[in-house]
Amino acid sequence: MGIAVTSEKTLRDEVVAPAPCGGGLWAIVLAGGEGLRLRPLTRRICGDERPKQYVTLAGHESLLEQTLDRVALAIPPERTVVVTHQRHAGYVTSALAGRAAPWILAQPESRGTAAGVLLPAHWISWRDPEATVAVFPSDHFIPEGRAFMRHVWSDWGTPSRVFQSLRRAGITPPWLRRLAAPGPSSGVA
């Protein structure tokens, strides 16, 4: 069972990595934000008030669909949890049409990012107490999804447990680099 992304192999087929501490790698896909800063653009593109993760901004898929495709390169849908808001149920249903469906957790009200991570993290821990969890915001555009997921996959092989190790991968924004202490910067924090 998996999301058909391309005819290429998935990273799961290419890489054999030991499970950290016996648990599987799970994905939490955050899809509950309102996307207010880009609302004028999304209104112009779609003609309605939908959040940016449900809009096709580049390519032929919404940012949520691109995120699910990217995650599926390394993590199967049965270990992927999309957390959203009940108001977004129609958008999520559209994004999942024709795909192997991940788990969906719909919050009755928005309680911010911390609750959006904590709810599915607890849900996952009840099912797989030894799980390692990677969190993927669905409102980010990542043009090199395969390279990004290769990094996630390689990082997964290092032993860690939730709350014993917290890692953040991404590009350090220029304004933050200027505030950082002098010295070489890799751009990855």
Secondary structure per residue as TSV (DSSP state, phi and psi in degrees):
chain	resnum	aa	ss	phi	psi
A	1	M	-	360.0	127.8
A	2	G	-	-172.6	163.7
A	3	I	-	-81.6	127.0
A	4	A	-	-76.8	109.4
A	5	V	-	-97.3	-57.5
A	6	T	-	-145.9	-179.4
A	7	S	S	-79.8	-6.5
A	8	E	S	-72.4	161.1
A	9	K	-	-65.8	155.4
A	10	T	-	-84.9	166.1
A	11	L	H	-64.7	-27.8
A	12	R	H	-61.4	-33.9
A	13	D	H	-76.0	-29.7
A	14	E	H	-86.5	-32.7
A	15	V	-	-117.2	132.0
A	16	V	-	-111.7	108.8
A	17	A	-	-121.0	143.1
A	18	P	-	-68.8	144.8
A	19	A	-	-71.3	129.9
A	20	P	G	-69.7	121.5
A	21	C	G	54.7	28.1
A	22	G	G	85.9	-7.7
A	23	G	-	-98.0	164.8
A	24	G	-	-91.6	164.1
A	25	L	E	-86.8	124.3
A	26	W	E	-115.8	154.3
A	27	A	E	-117.1	136.9
A	28	I	E	-111.1	121.3
A	29	V	E	-106.3	115.1
A	30	L	E	-82.7	119.3
A	31	A	-	-138.3	30.1
A	32	G	-	-108.2	-3.5
A	33	G	-	-68.4	160.8
A	34	E	-	-92.8	-17.9
A	35	G	-	60.5	43.8
A	36	L	G	-66.6	-35.2
A	37	R	G	-65.1	-31.8
A	38	L	G	-98.8	8.9
A	39	R	H	-55.0	-42.4
A	40	P	H	-59.7	-39.2
A	41	L	H	-68.3	-46.7
A	42	T	H	-65.2	-33.2
A	43	R	H	-64.9	-40.2
A	44	R	H	-67.1	-39.0
A	45	I	H	-73.4	-45.3
A	46	C	H	-103.2	-20.7
A	47	G	S	79.6	10.8
A	48	D	S	-143.2	-171.9
A	49	E	-	-99.0	30.2
A	50	R	-	-72.8	147.8
A	51	P	-	-66.5	155.4
A	52	K	G	-61.3	-28.2
A	53	Q	G	-67.6	-13.6
A	54	Y	G	-104.6	14.6
A	55	V	S	-115.2	142.6
A	56	T	-	-85.1	103.4
A	57	L	-	-97.9	-29.9
A	58	A	S	-147.3	136.0
A	59	G	T	82.9	-147.6
A	60	H	T	-118.1	7.4
A	61	E	S	-131.2	155.5
A	62	S	-	-68.2	165.0
A	63	L	H	-60.5	-36.2
A	64	L	H	-63.6	-45.6
A	65	E	H	-62.1	-40.7
A	66	Q	H	-62.8	-40.6
A	67	T	H	-64.1	-45.0
A	68	L	H	-62.8	-39.8
A	69	D	H	-62.2	-44.4
A	70	R	H	-63.9	-47.6
A	71	V	H	-60.9	-40.5
A	72	A	H	-63.8	-16.7
A	73	L	T	-63.7	-27.3
A	74	A	T	-126.9	-22.1
A	75	I	S	-130.2	123.9
A	76	P	-	-71.7	157.4
A	77	P	G	-57.4	-31.5
A	78	E	G	-69.4	-10.3
A	79	R	G	-119.9	28.0
A	80	T	E	-121.1	130.6
A	81	V	E	-121.9	122.0
A	82	V	E	-98.1	122.8
A	83	V	E	-107.1	129.6
A	84	T	E	-143.0	-169.6
A	85	H	E	-111.7	145.9
A	86	Q	G	-54.0	-34.4
A	87	R	G	-63.9	-20.2
A	88	H	G	-96.0	7.2
A	89	A	H	-54.8	-42.1
A	90	G	H	-64.5	-39.2
A	91	Y	H	-66.5	-42.0
A	92	V	H	-64.4	-43.4
A	93	T	H	-58.2	-43.1
A	94	S	H	-63.1	-42.0
A	95	A	H	-66.3	-28.0
A	96	L	H	-91.5	-4.9
A	97	A	T	-57.3	127.0
A	98	G	T	78.5	9.5
A	99	R	S	-115.0	157.5
A	100	A	-	-68.5	122.6
A	101	A	-	-79.9	130.9
A	102	P	-	-77.4	176.4
A	103	W	E	-71.9	142.4
A	104	I	E	-120.8	126.6
A	105	L	E	-117.3	118.9
A	106	A	E	-107.5	119.7
A	107	Q	E	-78.1	140.5
A	108	P	S	-67.4	-31.8
A	109	E	S	-141.8	156.0
A	110	S	-	-75.8	127.6
A	111	R	-	-122.0	16.3
A	112	G	H	91.1	177.4
A	113	T	H	-66.4	-40.5
A	114	A	H	-58.9	-46.9
A	115	A	H	-67.5	-33.6
A	116	G	H	-66.1	-23.1
A	117	V	H	-93.8	-41.7
A	118	L	H	-64.7	-42.8
A	119	L	H	-57.5	-55.7
A	120	P	H	-69.3	-28.4
A	121	A	H	-63.7	-42.2
A	122	H	H	-66.8	-42.1
A	123	W	H	-58.6	-44.3
A	124	I	H	-65.8	-43.0
A	125	S	H	-64.3	-27.7
A	126	W	H	-69.1	-31.1
A	127	R	H	-91.8	-32.1
A	128	D	-	-144.2	84.2
A	129	P	T	-58.7	-21.3
A	130	E	T	-99.2	11.6
A	131	A	-	-64.1	150.2
A	132	T	E	-108.1	134.9
A	133	V	E	-118.1	131.7
A	134	A	E	-112.8	136.3
A	135	V	E	-106.7	130.8
A	136	F	E	-125.5	108.0
A	137	P	E	-65.2	138.4
A	138	S	T	-94.0	5.6
A	139	D	T	-108.7	20.4
A	140	H	-	-107.7	141.8
A	141	F	-	-97.3	121.6
A	142	I	-	-126.0	99.1
A	143	P	S	-66.2	-30.0
A	144	E	-	-105.2	64.1
A	145	G	H	-60.0	-38.3
A	146	R	H	-64.2	-45.0
A	147	A	H	-65.3	-40.4
A	148	F	H	-60.6	-46.8
A	149	M	H	-70.7	-28.8
A	150	R	H	-62.8	-39.3
A	151	H	H	-64.8	-45.9
A	152	V	H	-58.7	-46.0
A	153	W	H	-62.7	-43.5
A	154	S	H	-68.5	-34.6
A	155	D	H	-68.4	-29.8
A	156	W	H	-63.5	-30.3
A	157	G	T	-67.8	-12.3
A	158	T	S	-85.5	129.0
A	159	P	-	-57.8	128.8
A	160	S	-	-164.7	161.7
A	161	R	-	-131.9	155.4
A	162	V	T	-57.3	136.5
A	163	F	T	74.6	-10.0
A	164	Q	T	-93.1	-24.8
A	165	S	-	-147.7	128.7
A	166	L	-	-121.5	124.7
A	167	R	-	-123.1	144.4
A	168	R	-	-127.8	128.3
A	169	A	-	-117.3	136.5
A	170	G	S	166.7	-171.6
A	171	I	-	-101.0	130.3
A	172	T	-	-74.6	123.5
A	173	P	-	-63.7	148.4
A	174	P	H	-55.1	-39.0
A	175	W	H	-65.2	-30.9
A	176	L	H	-76.4	-35.6
A	177	R	H	-60.9	-38.3
A	178	R	H	-66.4	-30.3
A	179	L	H	-82.0	-19.2
A	180	A	S	-70.8	161.3
A	181	A	-	-62.6	149.8
A	182	P	S	-61.3	149.3
A	183	G	S	140.2	173.9
A	184	P	-	-65.1	141.4
A	185	S	-	-123.2	129.4
A	186	S	-	-86.9	-15.2
A	187	G	S	83.5	-4.4
A	188	V	-	-119.5	128.1
A	189	A	-	-111.3	360.0
